[in-house]
């Protein structure tokens, strides 16, 4: 994989491990972030777009889809089954969506508490 070029202007700041074998490759260029982190970004972007249309999901669904990504990582980490980039990407989408929905849930609680403190 040494012949492949990488775009590091994004990956260096993302917190991603940037392992080339775990990243997608297009026309000889390796994505700056791994397949799972690419999926997380797309999942979070999807949650933002849905939020703009007023769509959110139940907190339990958000936790469940986040746990799917965690389970995939854990199964790979302890060596039960190795993951592949497509599964990492798909579970990353679920995890990114789930974590952003949890952020929205927490923000709503904070706004309610602040409203009660200053309005009542």
C-alpha positions, 0 to 999 in steps of 0.5 A: 500500500506504500504506492497509494497517496493519502490526503492528510489535511483532514485526517490529521485533525480528525482523531482517526487512526488512519490505518490505510487498510481500513480506509477506502481507496479511490483511483489510488488515493486513500481516504483521509479517515477510515471507513468507520469514521467516514460512516460516522461523518455521514451518519452525523450529517444525516442526523443534521439534515433530518433535524432541519426537517424536524425529524428526531428519533427516540433516545432508545433507538439512538442508543441501540444504533450506537451500540451496533457500532460498539458491538462491531468494534468490540467483536473485532477487537477481541478477535471473534470475527474480523470486520471489513470496510463495508461493515465498518462503514455501515456501522459507522453510519449507525453510530454517527447517527445515534451519537448525534441524536443523543446530543440532540436529546441532551441539548433538549434537556439542557434547554428545558432546564435553562428555560425553567430557571429563567422563565419561571 
